[in-house]
């Protein structure tokens, strides 16, 4: 009888331990982590470094990234979109009541494709490298900058409340 009680206690301990482990695995991720995973999946994102390598192999050109960004990203994702452009998404997810989520989306493409992002109403600026940069106020809440460098075209945009024209120029000039 004593053996059965001991066995019962051991089995109950094992079952309890198994339940605790499984519940930690099921509930181990925060709401923010699950949202981020869903966001990555919905956008077909892969790590930015991997997306960059795929783009460089496809076009035979080295991608230069900005040394300056509008914030220090905690996450870097990317993919090659349907038109063959490299889309890089730099992100710092926000915390409720602490700071907002910050995003910076940056496109890299063959130089010839940049014409799709330039129009006659753009304001033209000259970067320190001598390259032309095309600034556009798409509407009150979105501005963009398009320019070429190192045989590639670059395009990015943001809400002007987050990044102003001077910051756009600094980001573009930080690409070497």
C-alpha positions in Angstrom: 0.0 0.0 0.0 2.8 2.3 0.8 4.4 1.7 -2.6 1.1 2.7 -4.3 0.9 6.0 -2.3 4.5 6.8 -3.2 3.9 6.0 -6.9 0.7 8.1 -6.8 2.6 11.1 -5.4 5.4 10.7 -8.0 3.0 10.5 -10.9 1.1 13.6 -9.6 4.4 15.5 -9.3 5.3 14.5 -12.9 1.9 15.5 -14.2 2.0 18.9 -12.3 5.5 19.6 -13.7 4.4 18.7 -17.2 1.4 21.1 -16.9 3.5 23.9 -15.7 6.1 23.5 -18.5 3.4 23.3 -21.2 1.5 26.4 -19.8 4.8 28.4 -19.8 5.4 27.5 -23.4 1.9 28.4 -24.4 1.8 31.6 -22.5 5.5 32.5 -22.5 5.3 35.2 -25.1 3.9 38.6 -24.4 1.2 40.2 -26.4 3.7 42.5 -28.1 5.9 39.5 -29.1 2.9 37.7 -30.6 1.9 40.9 -32.5 5.5 41.3 -33.8 5.5 37.7 -35.0 2.2 38.2 -36.8 3.5 41.4 -38.3 6.6 39.6 -39.6 4.5 36.8 -41.0 1.9 39.1 -42.7 4.7 41.0 -44.4 6.7 38.0 -45.5 9.7 39.5 -43.7 13.0 37.8 -43.1 16.0 39.2 -41.2 17.3 42.3 -43.0 20.8 40.8 -43.4 19.4 37.9 -45.3 17.2 40.1 -47.6 20.3 42.3 -48.3 22.3 39.3 -49.4 19.5 38.0 -51.6 19.3 41.5 -53.3 23.0 41.8 -53.7 23.2 38.3 -55.3 20.3 39.1 -57.6 21.7 42.4 -58.9 25.4 42.0 -58.3 25.7 45.4 -56.5 26.6 46.0 -52.9 23.9 47.6 -50.8 25.1 50.5 -48.6 22.9 51.3 -45.7 22.5 54.6 -43.9 24.8 55.0 -41.0 22.3 57.4 -39.5 18.7 56.5 -38.8 16.0 58.6 -37.1 16.1 56.3 -34.1 18.0 53.2 -32.8 16.0 50.3 -34.2 15.6 47.1 -32.1 14.4 45.1 -35.1 15.5 45.0 -38.7 13.4 43.1 -41.3 13.4 42.9 -45.0 12.2 41.2 -48.2 12.4 41.5 -51.9 9.1 42.9 -53.1 7.2 41.8 -56.2 9.0 44.5 -58.3 12.4 43.2 -57.2 13.1 46.1 -54.8 14.7 45.5 -51.5 12.4 46.7 -48.7 14.0 47.2 -45.4 11.9 47.9 -42.3 13.7 49.2 -39.2 11.5 49.2 -36.1 11.5 50.0 -32.5 8.2 48.6 -31.0 6.6 50.9 -28.5 5.6 50.1 -25.0 2.2 51.1 -23.8 2.4 54.4 -21.9 6.2 54.6 -22.5 7.0 55.5 -26.1 5.4 55.0 -29.5 6.3 52.4 -32.0 8.8 53.9 -34.5 9.1 52.6 -38.1 11.5 53.5 -40.9 11.0 51.8 -44.3 13.8 52.1 -46.8 13.8 50.8 -50.4 16.8 50.0 -52.5 16.4 49.2 -56.2 18.3 49.3 -59.5 19.1 52.9 -60.3 16.9 52.9 -63.4 13.8 52.0 -61.3 14.2 55.2 -59.2 12.4 57.1 -62.0 9.1 55.6 -60.7 9.6 57.6 -57.5 10.5 61.0 -59.0 8.1 63.5 -60.5 8.4 67.1 -61.9 6.9 68.6 -58.7 9.7 67.2 -56.4 12.1 69.7 -54.9 15.7 68.9 -56.0 18.6 69.1 -53.5 22.2 68.3 -54.1 23.8 65.9 -51.7 27.5 66.3 -50.6 28.4 63.5 -53.0 27.0 65.6 -55.9 24.0 63.3 -56.4 20.6 64.8 -56.8 18.0 64.1 -54.1 14.3 64.5 -54.8 12.1 65.6 -51.9 8.3 65.3 -52.1 5.5 66.3 -49.8 3.1 63.6 -50.7 0.5 65.1 -48.4 0.5 66.7 -45.0 1.4 63.4 -43.2 3.9 61.9 -45.5 7.1 63.2 -47.1 9.7 61.2 -49.1 13.2 61.4 -50.5 14.6 59.6 -53.5 18.2 59.6 -54.7 20.9 57.5 -56.4 24.2 56.3 -55.1 26.6 53.6 -55.8 24.7 52.4 -58.9 21.5 51.9 -56.9 18.3 53.9 -56.2 17.2 54.7 -52.7 13.8 55.8 -51.5 12.3 56.4 -48.1 9.6 58.4 -46.5 8.1 59.3 -43.2 5.6 61.5 -41.3 7.3 64.9 -41.1 6.5 65.0 -37.4 9.0 62.2 -37.0 11.7 63.2 -39.5 12.2 66.6 -41.1 13.9 67.5 -44.4 17.3 68.1 -42.7 17.1 64.6 -41.2 16.2 63.1 -44.6 19.3 64.7 -46.1 21.5 63.5 -43.2 20.2 60.0 -43.7 20.9 60.1 -47.4 24.3 61.5 -46.9 25.2 58.8 -44.4 25.0 56.2 -47.1 28.5 55.4 -48.4 
